Each structure stands twice: as C-alpha cells, then as structure tokens.
Amino acid sequence: MRSDGPDLLFIQRASVSDPIAVEVDRPQAFHPRLVGFWRGAEFYRVLRVVATRWEYGVTYYRVVTDRGAFDLRHIGRMDPLTLRARRTWEVCAELDTVPVARLP
C-alpha cells in the first residue's frame, strides 16, 4: 500500500513555450534536483517531480509546484557558427491535476 497520497491524473490546459530560469540544489552535480523556477517575476517551488523523459537533445520533466503542475523542457541547442552547445529551459505545457483514489 502506498502512503504518498492519491495518484494524480494530468490534463493539459495550455501548450506554451515560455523561457524560464531553473534553480537546482547542486549545480555541479551530474543529476541535480530541481528546487524551483522563475517564470517572469514569479517563483514556482517544485514540490514533486512526477516523471522524467529523455529524447535526443531534450529532457522533459513533469512537475507539481506550489502554483500548479507543468511540463518543463531542458533543450540542448548548438550555435551553427561557433558550434558551441547551450542548454535552455522552458515551460512547454500548463497542466490541471485531478486526484484519483485507487480501490483496495
């Protein structure tokens, strides 16, 4: 039996592409933990990372914050002139959450 509460069902409310600034707990670590992100002048504290998905050059995170649920995208882009790699963060979807209780 799980003790972390009900499962969550995610419904996409809006598809967006807003750049964000992410804060992590250990910046030099290989897999730092997401603490929160700045979207404009508002800070969203990450309560739980629900899922992580990797694709070529992109990592997707589904997070539950103190202000709702979001899909975050961590993209690796290369400058065509200098061939220098740069990683950027953006919010790619705003989500609604619906708690789903499982029957015993």
Buried (B, 14 or more C-beta within 10 A) or exposed (E): EEEEEEEBEBEEEEEEEEEBEBBBEEEEEEEEEBEBBBBEEEBBEBEEEBEBEEEEEEBBBBBBBEEEBBBBBBBEEEEEEEEEEEEEBBBBBBBEEEEEEEEE
